Amino acid sequence: MMRAFGALALPLLSRLEPETAHRAVIAALRLAPSARPRRNDPRLGVAAFGLAFPNPLGMAGGFDKNAEVAGALLGAGFGFVEVGTLTPRPQAGNPRPRLFRLVRDQALVNRLGFNNEGYDAAHARLSCSRHLGIVGVNLGANKDSPDRIADYVAGVKTFADVASYFTINVSSPNTPGLRELQRRGAFDELIARVIEARDACAVRRPVLVKIAPDVDLAALDDIVSVAQARRIDGMIVSNTTVSRPPTLKDPLAAEVGGLSGRPLFDLSTRTLARTFLRAEGAFALIGCGGVDGAPAALAKIQAGASLVQLYTALIYRGPSLIGEILSGLSAALGEGRGERLSDLVGSRARDWAAAKS
């Protein structure tokens, strides 16, 4: 169903305004009959954060903002799904238009601003679908919050009974001042309070942090040092970038917002590798940014990711991309690169870390 929907609908969706097209896809997925997930190659199974992932490919946060279609996405073949970003109170986000297709670059620019229906609405939906599989909850803070750290703490308490893991999103460029929470002092306080809240819950859920690809090496040293000291469970590298590579061709690249998709791949993968080397095995990583095929997914794993996520490439390639990536990863193992995918994690981290921008 998903594959047929993608083949038929992609040309039509590409003619719609991007955010309208996105809502149309969410509506279609809500109506689609339940699908049995594809059979997974057991060599692609991943143990990370205390969880057993059937395959390493996940849907990144930002697609299913309000936890409406996690089941449909898992049925399409994803090994895990991340919903959100969610904030305590509903918020409209930034004025439209705020999502732009860079077709010539296979990219997006977004300045959505954490538009979502709030914690309560998402929790109600997830309460009805706990059996689905691994569903992470991406937490954010309201734009006008007087205490943004308290917003993340509230998210941990709210979703502790339904989340497979938490992602602490401190790296969106579209909420003014949010990235300041990546600075050492604020970051340490944030993680300390989040871990304290998590440990007070009846069920211990893994806590991950999603960082920006734009951090310099000194800031990355601080982030990893705090993450190790506070014993977080993992990190997602990375969110969108505020930089604009000189190779961009589409004039919409000049729009303000975070850039995602193919042009983000090199920057995010270098940051991933540098994070992997600094972490020294203290926690596992999810690689995100520019994954548009099996070669890109494999490169993320070789740079240090145990798992990978995508979003933007689906807009251009459709849901058949899921199976293509998983088949490609299996084929890579069949070429003698390793007995299991975990054998390849970090195998080229030093090469990627040393790569020039």
N, C-alpha and C positions, 0 to 999 in steps of 0.2 A: 504493500500500500504506500509506504513512505517513498520507495524508489519510483513508483509510477507517478505519484504526486509531484515529485521533484522534476521529472522529465517533462511532464505536461505543463506545470505551473511556472517554471523558471522564466520562460519568455514573457509571460503575462506579468509576473511580479516585477520584472525589471523595468516595466513601463510605469509602475506606480511610484508615487513619492515614497522614499525609503521607509519611513516610520509607518505609513499606511500599509505597505507591503508586509512589514514585520507583524503588525496586528492581524493581517489576513492569514499569515502562516500559523500564528498562535491559535486563531479561531479554528482553522482547519485541523490542527493537531488535537484540539479538544474534542472535535467531533469524530475523529478517526477511530475505527474499532481497535481494540487492544491487539497488539502484535506480539508474537513469541520472539524473544531476542534470538539473533543468529547464534549458531553454535560457535563457541570460542575455541581457538587453538590453545590447548592447555599450556603450551610454552609461553604464551603471552600473558598468563596470569601474573599478577603483581601483589606482593605483600608489602604494604606501606602504612604507616601511621596506626598500626594495629588492626588494619582492615585488609580483607582479601578482595582484590579487584579482579573481575573475570577477564578484563583486557585493559590495556593502558590508556585508552583513548576516552577523554571526557569532553562534555560540553562545558565551555567556559561560562562564568558568570556574565550576565548582561543580556543573554538571550531570553531565558525564562525568568524575567524579573520578579514575577508575582507567584511563582511556584504553581503554575497552571498546567504544565504539560510534561512534568518530569517522567511520568510513566510512558508517554509516547516516545520520548527521546531514548529512554532505556530500551524500549522495544525496537527502536531503529538500529540498535547495535552498540550504542555507547556503553562503555564499562562503568561510567559514573556520570552524574549530572550535578552541576552546581547552580543553584537558584539564587536570585537576587541580582544586584545589590539591594538589600532591604534596610529600611530605616524605621525607628520606633513609630513615628507618626507618618501618615501618608503625605507625600509631597508631589507637586506637579512637575518639578524639574524646571529646566530653563525654557525660554520661549522657543517655539518652532519658527522656522526649520532649525533642526539641531542634529540631524544625521545626514551625512553626505556620502554618496558613492563616488569613489575615484576609480572609475571603470578601467581606465588606461593603466592604472597601477595595481589593479586587483586589491584595493584597499578601501577603508572607510575613515572618515573623520567624524567623531561624535562629541557633542557637548550636552549630553542628555541631562546630567545633573541629578542622578539618583532618583529619577521619576519612578514611583512605586506606590502600592496601596498600603504599605505599612506592615508591621510585624503581625498584628492580629489576623489580618486577612490571609496572609501566607501560612501562618501556623494552622489555621482552620483547614486549609487545603492539605497540608502535609499530614495532618492528623488522620486524614482519610486514606492515606496511601503509604503507610509505613512499610508495607511488604514489597515495595517496588524494587529495591536495590539500594545502591549507595548513592545518597543524595546529600550533597554538602550545602550549607547555607552561608551565603556571602553577606556579611554584616557591614553596614555603614552608619553614618551619623547624619542627622538632619542638618540642613544648611544653617538654620537659625538656632541650633542647640546651644544652651549656655554651658553645657558640659558634655563634650563629644565623647570622652572616654566613658562616661556613664551610659551613653547610648549603646556602645559595644557591649558593656557589661549586661545591660538589659536584654540585648539580643541573645547572649549566652544563656541567660536564665529562661527566656521565653522559649527557645527552640531546643533546649537540652533533651526533651523527651522525643523529639522527632528527627533531629539532624544526625547524619552519619559523621559529619565533621563540620567545624566552623572555619570560615575564611575571614580574617580581619583585614578589611580593605582600607588601607591608609594611602593608596597610591592613585586614586582617580584624580585627574587634573581638572575636573569640572565642578568640584566643590571648593570654593575659595579657602585656602589655608589648610586643606586636609593633609596635603603632603608634609606639612610641618610636623605631623605626628610621626614621621620617619626620623626626625632628629633625635639624638641619643637620649636626652633627658625625658622628653615627652614619650618617646617610644618605650623606654624602660617602665615608666609609670603605667602606660597603656597595657603593656603585656603583663605586668605584675597584677594589675586589677582584673584583667580578663582571666588569667590563670587561677587567681584566687576564687573568682566566681565559678569557673568551670569545676574546680576541685570541690566546691561546696555542693554541687549538684549530685543527685542520686546516681546518675550514670556519667562516667567520664568520657567525654567526647574529645577527639583530637582537635587541636587548635593550630591553624596554619595562618601565615601572614602573606598578603599579596603586596609585592613591592613594585616600584616604578623601574623602568629600564634606564632612566636618566640619572640615577644616583652615581656620584663619583666614587672613586675607590675608598676615600676616607669615610664617606657616609656608609658605604657597603660594609667596611670593617666594623663600624659601630653597630649597624643593624645585626650582623651575624654574631658579634660578640654578645649583645643583649639576648638574642634568640637562644644562643647556647647557654648562657647563664640562667635564663628563665625556663629553659628546657621546653621550648615549644616543640610541636610534633613535626612541623614541616613548613615549607615556604613555596609560594607560587611566584615564578619569575617568567613573565612580567605582565604588568598592566600596559596600557597604551603609552605612547610617547608624545611629548610636546615638541620634539625636534622634527625637522623636515629634511630628509635626505635630499641631496642635490639631484638625484636621479628621478625624482617625481616628475611626471608628465602632465597630469590632470590639473587644470587651473583651480579646481575646487580644493586642492591641497593648501591653498592660502586661507581656508576657513579656520577659525579658532576652534581648538578642541584636541582630543587625543586621537592620534593616528594608529590604526591597526591594520592587519593584513600583511601581505607579502613584503612591503618595505620595512616592516618592523623586525623581520626575521633575524638579520645579522646582529643588530644591536641587542635584541632580547636574548639571543643565544650566547653572545659574549658575556653578558651580565649573568646569565645562568651558569656558565662555566666558572666564572670568577666566584660566584656564590658557592658552587659545589666544592671548589678547592679550599675556600675559607671555612666551610662548615665541617670539613674533615670527618664526615660520616655521622655527625651529631644528629642530623635529621634528614629526611628525604625531601626531594624537590619535585615540583610539577613544572614542566616547561610549557610556556604559553607565549604566543606571538609569532604570527606568520606561518603556522602549520597549514600547508595547503596540499600535502601529498605524503606518501610514505617516505620519500627521501628526507623531507623536512622533519617528519616525526622521528625518524631514525637519528638524524643529526642532533635533535634535542636530547635524545637518550644518551648518545655518545658524549654530549656536552655535560651530562650529569643528571638528567631528569629520570626519575623512576616512572613517571606518568606524564602524559601530555594532554593539553587541551586545545580546542579550536573553536572558532565562531565565524569570523569574517569569511573564510574560504567557503563555507556552506552557502553563502549568499550568491557566490559566483559558480560554484560547482554542483550544488545540490546534495541531497542525502546519500547518493551513491558513493560520495567521497569517503564515507565511514567505512564501508566494506573494502574500498580500494586501499585505504591506509592499513587496515588490519591484515589484509591479504599480502600487502607489500612487506609488512614487518615479518610475517611468517616466512615469506620467500627469502628475506635477508638471513633468517636463521637457517633456512635450508641451504644457503650458500656457504655454510660452515663458519659463520661469524660468531656463533655461540650456541650452546645447547638451550639456553633460555634467554629471554630478553634481558633479565637482570644481569647477565654476563657482560652486557655491552654498556651498562650505565657508567658514564664517566671515562670511557676508554679513549676519548679524544678531548677531554676537558682542557688539558694543557695547551693543545693546539688552538682551541677556540678562545681560551683566555688570553693568549698572546696575539690573536688576530688584530690587525689594525682596522680602525673605523674608516 
